[in-house]
Amino acid sequence: MSTPAAPNGKGFEVVVGPDGALTVPAEELARHGVRAGAHLRLVQDRQPHAPRRSACGTLAAVIDAEELDAFEVALDNSKAERIAAAERRWA
């Protein structure tokens, strides 16, 4: 396992295997001055989040224009029915 030196020079990086095991060869530890019996502290490196992308247009290829038009008509009809019902209730 190759563990390159950390950019800040205060440690070294190791990779956790797919099974969750962390293995570092003794030679690699010795190269960094770590001796047998030494206590090490692992600190999780926080990676910066990827910038958020706009969701605008995400579903453009999923819904065709005819379905969208039918949906808009249904919304308009529903809105008109609710307005008429409210006017009857308050008249």
C-alpha positions in Angstrom: 0.0 0.0 0.0 1.4 3.3 -1.0 0.8 6.2 1.5 2.2 9.5 0.1 3.2 12.2 2.6 0.4 14.6 3.5 0.7 18.0 1.9 1.2 19.8 5.2 4.0 17.4 6.2 2.4 16.7 9.6 1.3 13.1 8.7 0.7 10.7 6.0 -2.3 9.4 4.1 -3.7 5.9 4.3 -6.6 4.4 2.4 -9.3 2.3 4.1 -9.9 -0.8 2.0 -13.3 -1.9 0.7 -13.7 -4.2 3.6 -13.0 -1.4 6.1 -9.6 -2.8 7.0 -6.7 -0.3 7.4 -3.3 -1.8 6.7 0.0 0.1 6.7 3.3 -1.8 6.3 5.8 -1.5 9.1 8.3 0.0 6.7 6.0 2.8 5.8 5.4 3.7 9.5 9.1 3.5 10.2 9.8 5.9 7.3 7.7 8.5 9.2 9.4 7.8 12.5 6.5 5.7 14.0 7.9 3.0 16.2 6.3 -0.2 17.5 3.9 0.6 20.4 3.3 4.2 19.3 -0.3 5.5 19.7 -1.7 7.0 16.5 -4.8 9.1 16.1 -6.8 8.9 12.9 -8.5 12.1 11.8 -11.1 12.0 9.0 -10.2 14.3 6.1 -13.1 16.5 5.2 -13.3 16.9 1.5 -14.9 20.1 0.2 -18.4 19.6 -1.2 -18.9 19.9 -5.0 -20.6 23.1 -6.0 -24.3 22.7 -6.3 -25.7 22.6 -9.8 -29.0 24.0 -10.9 -31.8 21.5 -11.4 -33.3 23.6 -14.2 -33.9 21.5 -17.2 -33.2 18.2 -15.5 -36.5 16.6 -16.5 -36.7 18.2 -19.9 -36.0 14.9 -21.7 -38.3 12.9 -19.4 -41.6 14.7 -20.0 -42.6 15.4 -23.5 -44.3 18.7 -24.5 -47.8 17.2 -25.0 -47.8 15.7 -21.5 -46.6 19.0 -20.1 -49.4 20.9 -21.9 -52.0 18.5 -20.6 -50.7 18.9 -17.1 -50.8 22.7 -17.3 -54.4 22.5 -18.6 -55.3 20.2 -15.7 -53.8 22.6 -13.2 -55.6 25.5 -14.7 -58.9 23.6 -14.6 -58.4 22.6 -11.0 -57.6 26.1 -10.0 -60.7 27.4 -11.8 -62.9 24.8 -10.0 -61.4 25.8 -6.6 -62.0 29.5 -7.2 -65.6 28.8 -8.3 -66.2 26.6 -5.2 -64.8 29.3 -3.0 -67.0 32.0 -4.7 -70.1 29.9 -4.2 -69.2 29.3 -0.5 -68.7 33.0 0.2 -71.6 34.3 -2.0 
